[in-house]
Amino acid sequence: LTAGVSRITFVLSKYFSQLLTVILGTMLYLGSTFVFSFFKYGMDNIQVGALAQDIVFATLSVSFCISVILSLATILLISFNSSILATIFIAIYPMLIQIIALITKWSGLKYFDFFSLAQNMALNDLAGEALIPYILISLGLIACSIVINAQVIKRKEF
């Protein structure tokens, strides 16, 4: 760590830089989709304001859900110094959650299915008060991962 920077500050800055990267990447993807669709299909009967609002909402919801997975993968990255393990976790996590949900039929597992959450938010299948437990669990996992990462860094320094 750089002198004068606390572990929590370091982990928070790492999280927010990942979040910013995901937001910009998602915005670039959705924005380029809009531009290419414009050239192919034109702008007939499209409300640009509503479309822009949908793009921003989809970007933020997808980015938030991806950031939860990235924060969990960062625990593996910092704990085991293995970017391969973290990458495999990111790829396997959504499938593993779905498989466990199918086998166990545990309804509480839906709160940890972040990729389906992003899709449900984008399609307006979940809105309002129904989102509160999902958001609270996601924020809780992000907060826990930040604290765990700071503790792992602290233990590795000694």
C-alpha positions as CSV (number, residue, x, y, z in Angstrom):
1,L,0.0,0.0,0.0
2,T,1.0,3.6,-0.6
3,A,2.1,5.5,2.5
4,G,-0.8,7.4,4.1
5,V,-3.6,5.4,2.5
6,S,-5.6,3.1,4.8
7,R,-6.5,-0.4,3.8
8,I,-10.2,0.5,3.7
9,T,-9.5,3.5,1.4
10,F,-7.4,1.3,-0.8
11,V,-10.1,-1.3,-1.1
12,L,-12.8,1.3,-1.6
13,S,-10.8,3.0,-4.4
14,K,-10.3,-0.4,-6.0
15,Y,-14.1,-1.1,-5.8
16,F,-15.1,2.3,-7.2
17,S,-12.5,2.0,-10.0
18,Q,-14.0,-1.4,-10.9
19,L,-17.5,0.1,-10.7
20,L,-16.6,3.0,-12.9
21,T,-15.0,0.7,-15.5
22,V,-18.1,-1.5,-15.6
23,I,-20.4,1.5,-15.9
24,L,-18.4,3.0,-18.7
25,G,-18.1,-0.4,-20.5
26,T,-21.8,-1.0,-20.2
27,M,-22.7,2.5,-21.3
28,L,-20.4,2.1,-24.3
29,Y,-22.0,-1.2,-25.2
30,L,-25.6,0.1,-24.9
31,G,-24.7,3.4,-26.5
32,S,-23.1,1.7,-29.5
33,T,-26.1,-0.6,-29.8
34,F,-28.3,2.5,-30.0
35,V,-26.1,4.1,-32.6
36,F,-25.9,1.0,-34.8
37,S,-29.7,0.5,-34.4
38,F,-30.2,4.1,-35.4
39,F,-28.3,3.7,-38.6
40,K,-30.0,0.4,-39.5
41,Y,-33.6,1.1,-38.5
42,G,-33.8,4.9,-38.2
43,M,-35.6,6.9,-35.5
44,D,-39.2,6.6,-36.5
45,N,-41.7,6.5,-33.6
46,I,-38.9,6.5,-31.0
47,Q,-38.9,8.8,-27.9
48,V,-35.3,9.7,-27.4
49,G,-35.8,10.9,-23.8
50,A,-37.4,7.6,-22.8
51,L,-34.8,5.6,-24.6
52,A,-32.0,7.6,-23.0
53,Q,-33.6,7.0,-19.6
54,D,-33.8,3.3,-20.3
55,I,-30.2,3.2,-21.3
56,V,-29.1,4.9,-18.1
57,F,-31.2,2.7,-15.9
58,A,-30.1,-0.4,-17.6
59,T,-26.5,0.7,-17.4
60,L,-26.7,1.4,-13.7
61,S,-28.6,-1.7,-12.8
62,V,-26.4,-4.0,-14.8
63,S,-23.3,-2.3,-13.5
64,F,-24.5,-2.6,-9.9
65,C,-25.2,-6.3,-10.2
66,I,-21.9,-7.0,-11.9
67,S,-20.0,-5.0,-9.2
68,V,-21.4,-7.3,-6.5
69,I,-19.8,-10.3,-8.3
70,L,-16.6,-8.4,-8.9
71,S,-16.4,-7.4,-5.2
72,L,-16.8,-11.1,-4.3
73,A,-14.2,-12.1,-6.9
74,T,-11.8,-9.5,-5.4
75,I,-11.9,-11.4,-2.1
76,L,-10.5,-14.4,-4.0
77,L,-8.0,-12.3,-5.9
78,I,-6.6,-10.7,-2.8
79,S,-6.8,-13.9,-0.6
80,F,-5.1,-16.2,-3.1
81,N,-3.2,-13.8,-5.4
82,S,-4.8,-15.6,-8.3
83,S,-6.5,-13.7,-11.1
84,I,-7.3,-17.1,-12.7
85,L,-9.3,-18.2,-9.6
86,A,-11.2,-14.8,-9.5
87,T,-11.9,-15.0,-13.3
88,I,-13.2,-18.6,-13.0
89,F,-15.4,-17.5,-10.0
90,I,-16.9,-14.7,-12.1
91,A,-17.7,-17.2,-14.9
92,I,-19.0,-20.0,-12.7
93,Y,-21.0,-18.0,-10.1
94,P,-24.1,-17.4,-12.2
95,M,-24.3,-21.1,-13.3
96,L,-23.6,-22.3,-9.8
97,I,-26.3,-20.2,-8.3
98,Q,-28.8,-21.5,-10.9
99,I,-27.8,-25.1,-10.4
100,I,-28.0,-24.9,-6.6
101,A,-31.4,-23.2,-6.9
102,L,-32.7,-26.0,-9.1
103,I,-31.4,-28.7,-6.8
104,T,-32.4,-27.2,-3.5
105,K,-35.5,-25.3,-4.4
106,W,-34.4,-22.7,-1.8
107,S,-36.3,-19.5,-2.6
108,G,-33.9,-17.4,-0.6
109,L,-31.2,-18.1,-3.2
110,K,-32.9,-15.7,-5.6
111,Y,-31.5,-12.8,-3.7
112,F,-27.9,-13.9,-4.6
113,D,-28.7,-14.4,-8.3
114,F,-27.3,-11.0,-9.4
115,F,-27.3,-11.6,-13.1
116,S,-31.0,-12.5,-13.2
117,L,-31.6,-9.5,-10.9
118,A,-30.0,-7.2,-13.5
119,Q,-32.1,-8.7,-16.3
120,N,-35.3,-8.5,-14.2
121,M,-34.6,-4.9,-13.4
122,A,-34.0,-4.0,-17.0
123,L,-37.2,-5.7,-18.1
124,N,-39.2,-4.1,-15.3
125,D,-40.1,-7.5,-13.8
126,L,-38.9,-6.2,-10.4
127,A,-39.5,-2.7,-9.3
128,G,-40.3,-0.6,-6.2
129,E,-40.5,-2.4,-2.9
130,A,-39.8,-5.8,-4.4
131,L,-36.2,-4.6,-5.1
132,I,-35.5,-3.6,-1.5
133,P,-34.3,-7.0,-0.3
134,Y,-32.2,-7.5,-3.4
135,I,-30.5,-4.1,-3.0
136,L,-29.9,-4.5,0.7
137,I,-28.3,-7.9,0.2
138,S,-26.2,-6.6,-2.6
139,L,-25.1,-3.6,-0.6
140,G,-24.4,-5.8,2.4
141,L,-22.3,-8.2,0.3
142,I,-20.3,-5.3,-1.1
143,A,-19.7,-3.8,2.3
144,C,-18.7,-7.2,3.7
145,S,-16.3,-7.8,0.8
146,I,-14.7,-4.4,1.3
147,V,-14.1,-5.2,5.0
148,I,-12.9,-8.7,4.3
149,N,-10.5,-7.5,1.7
150,A,-9.1,-4.9,4.1
151,Q,-8.6,-7.6,6.7
152,V,-7.0,-10.0,4.3
153,I,-4.5,-7.2,3.2
154,K,-3.8,-6.4,6.9
155,R,-3.0,-10.1,7.6
156,K,-0.8,-10.4,4.5
157,E,1.2,-7.4,5.6
158,F,2.3,-9.1,8.9
